[in-house]
Amino acid sequence: MLDPKNLSPRHFSLINATIIATMNLGLSLLFGLQWYHHLLVFSLTFLLSYQLYLYSVQRFVFRKIKLIYKFIYTTKASKKEAYFHNHILPPKNIEDVEKDVKKWAEQYHREIELLKANEKFRKEFLSNLAHELRTPIFTIQGYVDTLIGGALDDVEVRDRFLKNTARGIDRLAQLVDDIDEISQLESGSIPLEKKNFVLRALVEDVFDELSLMAENQHITLRLKKGTEMALSVHADPSKLRQVLVNLIENAIKYNHRGGTVTVGAYAIDGNHIYTEVSDTGPGIAEEHIGRIFERFYRADRSRNRQVGGTGLGLAIVKHIIEAHGHTLTVRSRLGIGTSIGFTLDKAKDGD
């Protein structure tokens, strides 16, 4: 049985032609004509009505379809393409058009959602950037105003304020450098200089660099027992060092006093090495885990302000690992700690 909601132009024409031809047949019967006259009336009426309806409906419908396509497609066809579509390819039926419109609607919906997400991200980014700039600028402004107001005559106060001002300027410079580095990483303008090297040596070097920070926090830095830290990877050592410094430094900062930071490495298959930095800190709430690699995102703004940093470290880590063609993973639980890991290519023979 035909669905009246999904009639094609041919079905529509067939039904209407049958109705009109039957009505004419009924009229011809009233006049008592010969049987072949009735058949002729029915046949001619049916054929003429069918062709007229089919031509009219197709003409009307496909003019509307052409107009619809003008709205849903931004690409204008060339003369050759237009001729090919009009004269060689079979014309699209209503079902094809319905599929195209649904596809366009879904794509349009995704684009709108992406634009909304980008707009939200832009607003949050500008707000966070202003917040990050405000603190050092106001600090520097306060010290300079105090010095101009007469504190220059007090040598002890002057030296202390100048040192604090210098620290504020260093923070601003670091913030600008981090933003510039992320922009270059995103644009691909920083080439990676990959080579083979032993992962353990790099981790121990970073441990040595951050040992004083760890001692001040009574944090223990260690290699995970049973893991294959002697594995060699194929990556940019300077960029990977930056990744490890950021991750281990964060693991120290956001750890409990007397806690532990552990680094382990695992050969997950013949081509990749997985490295993970774990801490015994307070952990990250589940609703924040998916956003910790966003620029300036802080799960606990007040606590992050106390430990310092530009809020761009994890964003830089994400871009460096992605520039190597890999991704980051995060495992965390409140009260247990956090583990952040990433994969790298195993060392290549002959490099």
C-alpha positions in Angstrom: 0.0 0.0 0.0 1.3 3.4 -0.9 2.2 5.8 1.9 0.5 9.2 1.1 3.3 11.0 2.9 6.0 9.6 0.7 4.5 9.7 -2.8 6.9 10.1 -5.7 5.9 12.4 -8.7 5.1 9.3 -10.8 2.9 7.8 -8.1 1.1 11.1 -7.6 0.5 11.4 -11.4 -0.6 7.8 -11.7 -3.2 8.1 -8.9 -4.6 11.4 -10.2 -4.7 10.2 -13.9 -6.5 7.0 -12.8 -9.1 9.1 -10.9 -9.7 11.4 -13.8 -9.8 8.7 -16.4 -12.3 6.7 -14.3 -14.5 9.8 -14.0 -14.5 10.3 -17.7 -15.2 6.6 -18.3 -18.2 7.0 -16.0 -19.5 9.9 -18.0 -19.0 8.1 -21.3 -21.1 5.2 -20.0 -24.0 7.6 -19.4 -24.0 8.3 -23.1 -24.4 4.7 -24.1 -21.4 4.5 -26.4 -19.8 1.4 -27.8 -17.4 -0.5 -25.5 -14.3 0.4 -27.5 -15.3 4.1 -27.2 -15.3 3.7 -23.4 -11.9 2.0 -23.6 -10.6 4.8 -25.9 -11.9 7.5 -23.6 -10.3 5.9 -20.5 -7.0 5.3 -22.3 -6.6 8.7 -23.8 -7.7 10.5 -20.6 -5.3 8.4 -18.5 -2.3 8.9 -20.8 -2.9 12.7 -21.2 -3.6 13.2 -17.5 -0.6 11.1 -16.5 1.8 13.0 -18.7 0.4 16.4 -17.8 0.5 15.7 -14.1 4.0 14.2 -14.3 5.4 17.0 -16.3 3.8 19.7 -14.1 4.8 18.1 -10.8 8.3 17.3 -11.8 8.7 20.8 -13.2 7.4 22.4 -10.0 9.1 20.0 -7.6 12.5 20.1 -9.3 12.4 23.9 -9.6 11.9 23.9 -5.8 14.7 21.3 -5.4 17.1 23.5 -7.4 16.2 26.4 -5.1 16.8 24.2 -2.0 20.3 23.2 -3.3 21.1 26.9 -3.9 20.6 27.4 -0.1 22.3 24.3 1.2 25.4 24.3 -1.0 28.0 27.1 -1.1 29.9 25.7 -4.1 28.7 27.0 -7.5 28.9 24.5 -10.3 30.8 25.3 -13.5 29.1 25.1 -16.9 30.5 21.6 -17.6 29.4 20.4 -14.1 25.9 21.8 -14.6 25.6 20.1 -18.0 26.8 16.8 -16.6 24.3 17.0 -13.7 21.4 18.1 -15.9 21.8 15.9 -18.9 23.9 12.9 -18.0 23.3 12.0 -14.4 19.9 10.7 -13.5 17.8 13.4 -11.8 17.5 13.2 -8.0 14.2 12.0 -6.7 12.5 13.2 -3.6 14.2 10.5 -1.4 17.6 11.6 -2.6 16.8 15.2 -1.8 15.5 14.3 1.6 18.8 12.5 2.4 20.9 15.4 1.1 18.8 17.9 3.2 19.1 15.7 6.3 22.9 15.4 5.7 23.2 19.1 5.3 21.1 19.8 8.5 23.3 17.4 10.5 26.5 19.1 9.2 25.0 22.5 9.8 24.1 21.5 13.4 27.7 20.2 14.0 29.1 23.5 12.6 26.8 25.5 14.9 27.8 23.4 17.9 31.5 23.8 17.0 31.1 27.6 16.6 29.4 27.8 20.0 32.2 25.7 21.6 34.8 27.9 20.0 33.1 31.1 21.1 32.9 29.7 24.7 36.6 28.8 24.5 37.5 32.2 23.2 35.6 34.0 25.9 37.2 31.7 28.6 40.6 32.2 27.1 40.4 36.0 27.1 39.0 36.0 30.6 41.7 33.6 31.8 44.5 35.6 30.0 43.3 38.8 31.6 43.3 37.1 35.0 46.8 35.7 34.5 48.1 39.1 33.4 46.3 41.1 36.1 48.2 39.7 39.1 51.8 40.4 38.0 50.9 43.7 36.5 49.1 44.9 39.6 52.0 43.6 41.7 54.5 45.5 39.6 52.4 48.6 39.6 52.0 48.5 43.4 55.8 48.2 44.0 56.7 50.9 41.4 54.1 53.4 42.8 55.4 52.8 46.3 58.9 53.4 45.2 57.9 56.6 43.4 56.0 57.7 46.4 59.2 57.9 48.6 60.3 54.4 49.3 63.4 54.9 47.1 65.1 56.6 50.1 64.8 53.4 52.2 67.6 51.1 50.9 66.2 47.9 52.4 62.6 48.5 51.2 63.9 49.7 47.8 66.0 46.5 47.2 63.2 44.2 48.4 60.6 45.9 46.2 62.9 45.9 43.2 63.5 42.2 43.6 59.7 41.5 43.8 59.2 43.8 40.7 61.8 41.8 38.8 60.0 38.5 39.8 56.7 40.0 38.5 58.4 41.0 35.2 59.9 37.5 34.9 56.5 36.0 35.3 55.1 38.2 32.6 58.0 37.3 30.3 57.4 33.6 30.9 53.7 34.0 30.2 54.5 35.7 26.9 57.1 33.1 26.0 54.6 30.2 26.8 51.9 31.8 24.7 54.3 32.3 21.8 55.5 28.7 22.0 52.0 27.3 21.9 51.2 29.4 18.9 54.3 28.2 17.1 53.5 24.6 18.0 50.0 24.9 16.7 51.2 26.4 13.5 53.9 23.8 13.1 56.6 26.4 12.7 58.8 24.7 15.4 60.4 21.7 13.6 61.1 18.5 15.7 64.6 17.2 15.7 64.0 13.5 16.4 66.7 11.0 17.3 67.2 7.9 19.3 68.1 8.2 23.0 67.7 6.3 26.3 64.6 7.4 28.2 66.1 6.7 31.6 69.0 9.1 31.2 66.6 11.9 30.3 64.3 11.2 33.3 67.3 11.1 35.7 68.5 14.4 34.3 65.1 16.0 35.0 65.0 14.5 38.5 68.4 16.1 39.2 67.2 19.5 37.9 64.1 19.4 40.1 65.7 17.7 43.1 65.9 20.9 45.2 62.2 21.7 44.6 61.3 18.1 45.6 63.5 18.4 48.7 61.8 21.6 49.8 58.4 19.8 49.6 59.8 16.6 51.1 58.8 14.8 47.9 60.5 11.6 46.8 61.4 11.2 43.1 61.8 7.6 41.9 61.7 5.3 38.9 59.0 2.7 39.0 60.3 -0.7 39.8 59.8 -3.4 37.2 59.4 -1.0 34.3 61.7 -0.8 31.3 63.3 2.6 31.8 66.4 1.6 29.8 64.2 1.6 26.7 65.2 3.9 23.8 62.7 6.2 22.1 62.7 8.1 18.8 61.8 11.7 19.6 63.0 15.3 20.0 65.0 15.1 23.3 64.8 18.8 24.1 61.0 18.8 23.6 60.5 15.6 25.6 62.6 17.1 28.3 60.2 20.0 28.4 57.3 17.6 28.7 58.9 15.7 31.6 59.9 18.9 33.4 56.3 20.2 33.2 54.7 16.9 34.3 57.2 16.2 37.1 57.1 19.8 38.3 53.3 19.7 38.5 53.5 16.4 40.3 55.7 18.0 42.9 53.7 21.2 43.2 50.3 19.5 43.6 51.4 16.7 45.9 51.1 16.1 49.6 54.1 17.1 51.7 56.1 13.9 52.0 54.5 12.3 48.9 56.1 10.5 46.0 56.5 11.2 42.2 57.1 8.1 40.1 58.0 7.8 36.5 57.6 4.4 34.6 58.0 3.3 31.0 56.4 0.3 29.3 56.9 -1.3 25.8 53.3 -1.6 24.7 54.1 -3.2 21.4 57.0 -3.5 19.0 56.8 0.1 17.9 55.7 2.2 20.8 56.8 3.1 24.4 54.3 4.3 27.0 55.7 6.7 29.7 53.7 7.7 32.8 54.3 10.3 35.5 52.3 9.5 38.7 51.9 11.4 42.0 50.3 10.7 45.4 48.6 14.1 45.5 44.9 15.0 46.1 43.8 13.9 42.6 41.6 15.7 40.1 37.8 15.7 40.2 36.3 13.8 37.2 34.6 16.9 35.8 38.0 18.6 35.4 40.0 15.7 33.9 38.9 16.4 30.3 39.9 20.1 30.5 43.3 20.2 32.3 45.2 20.5 29.0 43.3 23.7 28.0 45.2 26.9 28.2 44.9 28.6 31.6 42.4 26.0 32.9 42.7 25.6 36.6 40.7 23.0 38.5 41.3 24.9 41.7 42.1 28.5 40.9 43.0 29.6 44.4 45.3 26.7 45.0 47.0 27.1 41.6 47.6 30.7 42.4 49.5 29.7 45.5 51.9 27.4 43.7 52.5 29.8 40.8 53.0 28.9 37.1 51.5 30.4 34.0 48.7 27.9 33.6 50.1 26.9 30.1 52.4 24.1 31.1 50.0 21.2 30.3 48.8 22.9 27.2 52.4 23.0 25.9 52.8 19.3 26.9 49.7 18.4 24.9 51.0 20.2 21.8 54.5 18.7 22.0 53.1 15.2 22.3 50.6 15.7 19.5 53.4 17.2 17.3 55.1 13.8 17.8 51.9 12.2 16.4 50.7 10.8 19.8 48.2 11.6 22.5 48.1 12.0 26.3 46.1 9.9 28.8 45.0 10.9 32.3 44.0 8.7 35.2 43.1 10.3 38.5 41.0 9.8 41.7 40.4 12.2 44.5 42.5 11.3 47.5 44.6 8.8 45.6 46.6 10.8 43.1 47.0 11.4 39.4 48.9 9.7 36.5 49.5 11.4 33.2 51.0 9.3 30.4 51.9 9.5 26.7 53.2 7.2 24.0 56.3 7.7 21.8 57.8 5.8 18.9 60.4 3.2 19.8 64.0 3.9 18.7 64.5 3.1 15.0 67.3 1.0 13.8 70.0 2.8 11.9 69.2 6.3 13.4 
